[in-house]
Amino acid sequence: MDDRLEKALDFSNFRMILNTRQENLKTLMENKLVLSYEGGLFKINQELLSFVYTLLSQKIEEYIFIDQNDIPILITDLSEFYQKAKEKYENTIKQYFNSFQKLSEARDIRKVVDWENEK
């Protein structure tokens, strides 16, 4: 096989595996950003955090939210809910960032394939 063709094929395989690993990381992060609270499941994102922060700044202590299963859930302690959601969000995003950086720094296919073992 032509050396240039072999290098192009190797690079193509590297990019495919790298993109797959990055998508897997994103899916893992999305799955970790679910908070179980007061019997409901809530997808933690910046929009939810901002909304809860706004409610707290208006001295609202309880609020009814619709969880990700379309069930209305009364949150009776918005402050505690906010702290738990914020902590979960920060920890997950930090872990996602660190893993993504490490994966992005991998420059050969062996490191991309085995990146989980080197954490």
C-alpha positions as CSV (number, residue, x, y, z in Angstrom):
1,M,0.0,0.0,0.0
2,D,1.2,3.5,-0.8
3,D,2.8,5.1,2.3
4,R,0.6,8.3,1.9
5,L,-2.5,6.2,1.6
6,E,-1.6,4.3,4.7
7,K,-1.0,7.5,6.7
8,A,-4.3,9.0,5.5
9,L,-6.1,5.8,6.6
10,D,-4.4,5.9,10.0
11,F,-5.3,9.5,10.4
12,S,-8.9,8.8,9.4
13,N,-9.2,6.0,12.0
14,F,-7.6,8.2,14.6
15,R,-10.2,11.0,14.0
16,M,-13.1,8.5,13.9
17,I,-12.1,7.0,17.3
18,L,-11.4,10.5,18.8
19,N,-14.8,11.7,17.7
20,T,-16.5,8.6,19.1
21,R,-14.7,9.1,22.4
22,Q,-15.7,12.7,22.6
23,E,-19.4,11.8,21.9
24,N,-19.2,9.2,24.6
25,L,-17.8,11.7,27.1
26,K,-20.6,14.1,26.2
27,T,-23.2,11.4,26.8
28,L,-21.6,10.4,30.1
29,M,-21.7,14.1,31.2
30,E,-25.4,14.5,30.2
31,N,-26.3,11.3,32.2
32,K,-24.5,12.6,35.3
33,L,-26.3,15.9,35.1
34,V,-29.6,14.4,36.4
35,L,-30.5,15.2,40.0
36,S,-32.9,13.1,42.0
37,Y,-34.7,15.3,44.5
38,E,-38.1,15.2,46.3
39,G,-39.1,12.2,44.2
40,G,-38.4,13.8,40.9
41,L,-35.6,13.7,38.3
42,F,-34.2,17.1,37.2
43,K,-31.9,17.8,34.3
44,I,-29.4,20.2,35.7
45,N,-28.3,22.9,33.2
46,Q,-27.5,26.6,33.3
47,E,-31.1,27.6,32.6
48,L,-32.4,25.7,35.6
49,L,-29.6,27.1,37.9
50,S,-30.3,30.6,36.7
51,F,-34.1,30.2,37.2
52,V,-33.7,28.8,40.7
53,Y,-31.2,31.6,41.6
54,T,-33.7,34.2,40.4
55,L,-36.4,32.7,42.5
56,L,-34.1,32.7,45.5
57,S,-33.2,36.3,44.9
58,Q,-36.9,37.2,45.1
59,K,-37.1,35.4,48.5
60,I,-39.2,32.6,47.1
61,E,-38.7,29.5,49.3
62,E,-40.7,26.9,47.5
63,Y,-41.8,26.3,43.9
64,I,-43.5,23.7,41.7
65,F,-41.3,22.3,39.0
66,I,-42.0,19.9,36.2
67,D,-39.4,17.1,36.3
68,Q,-38.0,15.4,33.2
69,N,-40.8,12.8,33.4
70,D,-43.4,15.6,33.2
71,I,-44.4,15.1,36.8
72,P,-45.1,18.3,38.9
73,I,-42.8,18.3,42.0
74,L,-43.1,20.7,44.9
75,I,-39.6,21.8,46.0
76,T,-40.1,23.0,49.5
77,D,-36.5,24.1,50.1
78,L,-35.2,26.0,47.1
79,S,-32.0,26.9,48.8
80,E,-31.0,23.3,49.4
81,F,-32.2,22.3,45.9
82,Y,-30.0,25.0,44.4
83,Q,-27.0,24.0,46.4
84,K,-27.2,20.4,45.4
85,A,-27.9,21.2,41.7
86,K,-25.0,23.7,41.6
87,E,-22.6,21.3,43.2
88,K,-23.5,18.5,40.9
89,Y,-23.3,20.8,37.9
90,E,-19.9,22.1,38.9
91,N,-18.4,18.7,39.7
92,T,-19.7,17.1,36.5
93,I,-18.6,20.0,34.2
94,K,-15.1,20.0,35.8
95,Q,-14.7,16.3,35.3
96,Y,-16.0,16.6,31.7
97,F,-13.5,19.4,31.0
98,N,-10.6,17.5,32.5
99,S,-11.4,14.3,30.6
100,F,-12.0,16.2,27.3
101,Q,-8.7,18.1,27.7
102,K,-6.8,14.8,28.3
103,L,-8.5,13.2,25.3
104,S,-7.8,16.2,23.1
105,E,-4.1,16.0,24.0
106,A,-3.8,12.4,22.8
107,R,-1.8,12.4,19.6
108,D,-1.8,8.8,18.6
109,I,-4.4,6.2,18.3
110,R,-3.2,4.0,21.2
111,K,-3.6,6.9,23.6
112,V,-7.1,7.7,22.3
113,V,-8.1,4.0,22.6
114,D,-6.7,3.6,26.1
115,W,-7.3,7.1,27.4
116,E,-9.8,5.8,30.1
117,N,-7.0,3.7,31.6
118,E,-4.7,6.7,32.1
119,K,-7.1,8.9,34.0
